[in-house]
Amino acid sequence: MRRIFSLLLIVLISLPARAEWMRDAIVYGTSANYMYPKSGEKLAQLTDHLHEIKELGANTLWLGPIYKSSQHGQGYDVVDHFSVNPDLGNHRDFARLMKRARELGLRVVLDFVPSHISAHHAAAKAVAKKGEASEFFSLFMHAPDGAPYGEHYQEVILGRTKFLTYFWKELLNLDLNGAKAQELVTNAALFWLKKFDIDGYRIDAAWAPMARSPNFMVSLRDRLKREKSTFAFIAEDKAGRPEAYGDSNDTATRHPASSEVFDVVYDWTRSAEYISEWSWTQHDQTIFDQDEGGNVAGLMREALETYRRDDSNRARVLRFIENNDTHRFISTHSLGQTKLAAWMTFLVPGVPLIYAGQEVGLGRDEEPHVQFPTYDPNKKIRYDDELKLWPFYQRLTRLRAELPELRSDEMAFLEVKPASQARKVLAFDRTLGTERTTVIANFGWSGAKVRVGQRNYRLKPYEVVLLKNGKRL
């Protein structure tokens, strides 16, 4: 029986074509719910500014949920998977956005929410009212299933019916092992691909459906890739194979991990103690904010070595310093630290993300919880760029586009001397064939004098030195 299960698992995770275009992707993430202010015209206003995102150097737009939702938030509380949120516009507005994106050479990835639906969804209301007599009862989870992360389940009673959620009482878990939920999710996912020819999905809270029904998520991936072989999946889940999914050496008992199934996964630690822990942290501080005497460079090297792409880990890592769930990095770090962190997202293997507002220093004078920018539709996105971060990010995107070795999976760490300076200076090569870019980065808040290879270097605090085939860029 165990052997049969193992063979079935191997078949289930047999890999269709990867979305290899993601190797070259530079992602700009945003939520149209917040980016522009006028209700009903937000998609149209974003469309009118897509050329600026292209000018920044991004080539892929990740757009937060555009579906009809129950509240004026990010939009993860979906009440209709097939309609555009009227606050954003309508299908015609999204079609116009897609047309303009194609003209600019931008790919478009939508946020997709397979784990749950809103308690205000018509099906949820029907079940709350009628209980098991409702035709939609089997759409939802009503009892624990023993899946990984099950300790986070919470019960919520609506009307006469018990539902399961995770952390958000109005986001009801779908029973993804049942036919009704699988049909709803599959039809919704196919709708936006077939009607608008989108380029991929960022799977919201991918850890949840992967824990509860990994086989369905594999089949969903395969179904969409049969429709469009280049379709990309970005999973909000751990880059490394997580211990939370069971014994990684026993294929008969463990679930496949997102890194084995999808094209891109988040830069999160493997720790089973956390659902989402950024790998560039250490003891509740970021690596970039450690004491000067600490082994800052060593911590970064350890974080980068935690994930290595191989035959089982098909995915690339989404590299970020900010996203829709985080505080603004610059609100708790200096400008020098912020630039160094951004440098690293573009210089190490993976897919770099710029989250809207990051490119103009949102949060620099505000509290860390300020997450989302609202731009003036009559002004350029960069109009409030007093720190001159826009041209800085343009340089990062240009280097990423011009140096193919920065888009490869190859990275080799280099020895830094003396050892005392190696605690704050990290050096590595990025290679592709005969092309080589050497990176030397000072993570310390004081200057450094180091020797790498046969050459000596003097670095300012948080400075990054790049050498192309030995010549300084």
Secondary structure, DSSP 8 states (H G I E B T S, - for coil): -HHHHHHHHHHHT------GGGGG--EEEE-HHHHS-STT-HHHHHHTTHHHHHHHT--EEEE---EEESSSSSS-SEEEEEEE-TTT--HHHHHHHHHHHHHHT-EEEEEE--SEEETTSHHHHHHHHHGGGSTTGGGB--S----TTGGG-EEEEETTEEEEESS-TTEEEB-TTSHHHHHHHHHHHHHHHHHH---EEEETTTHHHHHH-HHHHHHHHHHHHHH-TT-EEEEEEESS--GGGS-TT-TTTS---HHHHSSEEE-B---TT-SS-BTTEETTEEGGGS-TTS-HHHHHHHHHHT----SS---EEEE-S--TTS--GGGTS-HHHHHHHHHHHHHSSSEEEEETTGGGTTTTTS-TT-------TTS-GGGG-TT-HHHHHHHHHHHHHH-GGGGSS-EEE--EESHHHHTTEEEEEEEETTEEEEEEEE-SSS-EEEEETTEEEEE-TT-EEEEETTEE-
